């Protein structure tokens, strides 16, 4: 039996995606140049022609959260780190066009050669989570920990969804980068550097407090009382020295604007509506949502779990809507629902639309390199230290990679 995906209702505050400025985005700037009109009936043909003319000179990466109109032109799709690794695996490509967000393009620039140009079709495609931890705030927080005597037994761990400067900070201070797939093994590694989970050592985790908390409690066996939140706007992050002393996880006050929308009430409501439904969510969701779910894992884990599911089974998925809709269309033999009753796009990710992609490809064809993403040499060097530490970690859950 073919199932029909129930499209969520439009949000009354939905951003008109891909147009004008977004002052709250990581790079809130206008896209230079004249964009083709979104209504241009020749956009698909123009994109196809430009890509074919560029040939092997261009390699297009498409994040899972991108629109279908963009994904159809991607040479590879995946999550942020998979795409950065894929870019590094194509050293002969002169141009890497990253259909994702700014921090992802930075990672691609770090992992590719200087001879390759990484292009972001719209510079306003940022990440609100990455913006929640800027390097000045993190430097100040670390200085406070040093003054209070905690820094020597604290290891910084940053989620992949962070700026190159934060990754470099981790490289400089003995820390590591993690993904949602390997957060457990990365955090265990960090604790091992300061005596283990049972010691008085600490992990400073940023920028997503939810991934850090869920990893600490559900995978490392720590208590919620072992987790404190660091608010960069307050002295000592709003904590007393005693609270920091007893903590094991110091969680930066950051979150994903998409996954933060899901509530336990959404889980309860869908279970009542569809008895026996399987609840599958991303670990960037709040702790009460994750503990109410049946399955928790990265974007790649969500995809592979649904692929392996029995025909006729019912699933509700808590992650970005473009991906959930695509999965529902790809698996008509399964009953797939979205864990929210209103539209829940990653608005900055969705700023990359077909007009921006066409403009970027045609600019390259004309000999211009638009919106090139570059990371300075010293930041690259330090960030790569933290990334290489992650790459050296053992794979703890291969099925979730």
Secondary structure as the mmCIF struct_conf table of DSSP 4:
data_model
#
loop_
_struct_conf.conf_type_id
_struct_conf.id
_struct_conf.beg_label_comp_id
_struct_conf.beg_label_asym_id
_struct_conf.beg_label_seq_id
_struct_conf.end_label_comp_id
_struct_conf.end_label_asym_id
_struct_conf.end_label_seq_id
HELX_LH_PP_P HELX_LH_PP_P1 UNK A 7 UNK A 8
STRN STRN1 UNK A 9 UNK A 9
HELX_LH_PP_P HELX_LH_PP_P2 UNK A 10 UNK A 11
TURN_TY1_P TURN_TY1_P1 UNK A 12 UNK A 13
TURN_TY1_P TURN_TY1_P2 UNK A 17 UNK A 18
BEND BEND1 UNK A 19 UNK A 20
TURN_TY1_P TURN_TY1_P3 UNK A 23 UNK A 24
BEND BEND2 UNK A 25 UNK A 25
TURN_TY1_P TURN_TY1_P4 UNK A 26 UNK A 27
HELX_LH_PP_P HELX_LH_PP_P3 UNK A 30 UNK A 32
BEND BEND3 UNK A 33 UNK A 33
HELX_LH_PP_P HELX_LH_PP_P4 UNK A 35 UNK A 37
TURN_TY1_P TURN_TY1_P5 UNK A 38 UNK A 39
TURN_TY1_P TURN_TY1_P6 UNK A 41 UNK A 42
HELX_RH_AL_P HELX_RH_AL_P1 UNK A 43 UNK A 54
HELX_RH_3T_P HELX_RH_3T_P1 UNK A 55 UNK A 57
STRN STRN2 UNK A 58 UNK A 63
TURN_TY1_P TURN_TY1_P7 UNK A 64 UNK A 65
BEND BEND4 UNK A 66 UNK A 66
HELX_RH_AL_P HELX_RH_AL_P2 UNK A 68 UNK A 71
TURN_TY1_P TURN_TY1_P8 UNK A 72 UNK A 73
BEND BEND5 UNK A 75 UNK A 75
STRN STRN3 UNK A 76 UNK A 78
HELX_RH_AL_P HELX_RH_AL_P3 UNK A 80 UNK A 88
TURN_TY1_P TURN_TY1_P9 UNK A 89 UNK A 89
TURN_TY1_P TURN_TY1_P10 UNK A 91 UNK A 92
BEND BEND6 UNK A 94 UNK A 94
STRN STRN4 UNK A 95 UNK A 99
BEND BEND7 UNK A 100 UNK A 100
HELX_RH_AL_P HELX_RH_AL_P4 UNK A 102 UNK A 111
BEND BEND8 UNK A 112 UNK A 112
TURN_TY1_P TURN_TY1_P11 UNK A 114 UNK A 115
BEND BEND9 UNK A 116 UNK A 116
STRN STRN5 UNK A 117 UNK A 119
BEND BEND10 UNK A 121 UNK A 121
TURN_TY1_P TURN_TY1_P12 UNK A 123 UNK A 124
HELX_RH_AL_P HELX_RH_AL_P5 UNK A 128 UNK A 131
TURN_TY1_P TURN_TY1_P13 UNK A 132 UNK A 132
BEND BEND11 UNK A 133 UNK A 133
HELX_RH_AL_P HELX_RH_AL_P6 UNK A 135 UNK A 148
TURN_TY1_P TURN_TY1_P14 UNK A 149 UNK A 149
HELX_RH_3T_P HELX_RH_3T_P2 UNK A 151 UNK A 153
STRN STRN6 UNK A 154 UNK A 159
BEND BEND12 UNK A 160 UNK A 162
HELX_RH_AL_P HELX_RH_AL_P7 UNK A 164 UNK A 172
TURN_TY1_P TURN_TY1_P15 UNK A 173 UNK A 174
STRN STRN7 UNK A 176 UNK A 178
TURN_TY1_P TURN_TY1_P16 UNK A 180 UNK A 182
HELX_RH_AL_P HELX_RH_AL_P8 UNK A 183 UNK A 192
TURN_TY1_P TURN_TY1_P17 UNK A 193 UNK A 195
TURN_TY1_P TURN_TY1_P18 UNK A 197 UNK A 198
BEND BEND13 UNK A 199 UNK A 200
STRN STRN8 UNK A 202 UNK A 206
BEND BEND14 UNK A 207 UNK A 207
HELX_RH_AL_P HELX_RH_AL_P9 UNK A 209 UNK A 214
HELX_RH_PI_P HELX_RH_PI_P1 UNK A 215 UNK A 219
BEND BEND15 UNK A 220 UNK A 220
HELX_RH_3T_P HELX_RH_3T_P3 UNK A 224 UNK A 226
STRN STRN9 UNK A 227 UNK A 230
TURN_TY1_P TURN_TY1_P19 UNK A 232 UNK A 233
BEND BEND16 UNK A 234 UNK A 234
HELX_RH_3T_P HELX_RH_3T_P4 UNK A 235 UNK A 238
HELX_RH_AL_P HELX_RH_AL_P10 UNK A 241 UNK A 246
BEND BEND17 UNK A 248 UNK A 248
STRN STRN10 UNK A 249 UNK A 252
BEND BEND18 UNK A 253 UNK A 253
TURN_TY1_P TURN_TY1_P20 UNK A 257 UNK A 258
HELX_RH_3T_P HELX_RH_3T_P5 UNK A 259 UNK A 261
HELX_RH_AL_P HELX_RH_AL_P11 UNK A 264 UNK A 273
BEND BEND19 UNK A 274 UNK A 274
TURN_TY1_P TURN_TY1_P21 UNK A 275 UNK A 276
HELX_LH_PP_P HELX_LH_PP_P5 UNK A 277 UNK A 277
STRN STRN11 UNK A 278 UNK A 281
TURN_TY1_P TURN_TY1_P22 UNK A 283 UNK A 284
BEND BEND20 UNK A 285 UNK A 285
HELX_RH_AL_P HELX_RH_AL_P12 UNK A 287 UNK A 292
BEND BEND21 UNK A 294 UNK A 294
STRN STRN12 UNK A 295 UNK A 296
HELX_RH_AL_P HELX_RH_AL_P13 UNK A 299 UNK A 308
BEND BEND22 UNK A 309 UNK A 309
HELX_LH_PP_P HELX_LH_PP_P6 UNK A 310 UNK A 310
TURN_TY1_P TURN_TY1_P23 UNK A 311 UNK A 312
STRN STRN13 UNK A 314 UNK A 318
BEND BEND23 UNK A 319 UNK A 319
HELX_RH_AL_P HELX_RH_AL_P14 UNK A 321 UNK A 330
TURN_TY1_P TURN_TY1_P24 UNK A 332 UNK A 333
BEND BEND24 UNK A 334 UNK A 334
STRN STRN14 UNK A 335 UNK A 338
BEND BEND25 UNK A 339 UNK A 341
STRN STRN15 UNK A 342 UNK A 342
TURN_TY1_P TURN_TY1_P25 UNK A 347 UNK A 348
HELX_RH_3T_P HELX_RH_3T_P6 UNK A 349 UNK A 351
HELX_RH_AL_P HELX_RH_AL_P15 UNK A 354 UNK A 365
TURN_TY1_P TURN_TY1_P26 UNK A 366 UNK A 367
TURN_TY1_P TURN_TY1_P27 UNK A 370 UNK A 371
STRN STRN16 UNK A 372 UNK A 372
HELX_RH_AL_P HELX_RH_AL_P16 UNK A 377 UNK A 391
TURN_TY1_P TURN_TY1_P28 UNK A 392 UNK A 392
BEND BEND26 UNK A 393 UNK A 393
BEND BEND27 UNK A 396 UNK A 396
HELX_RH_3T_P HELX_RH_3T_P7 UNK A 398 UNK A 400
#
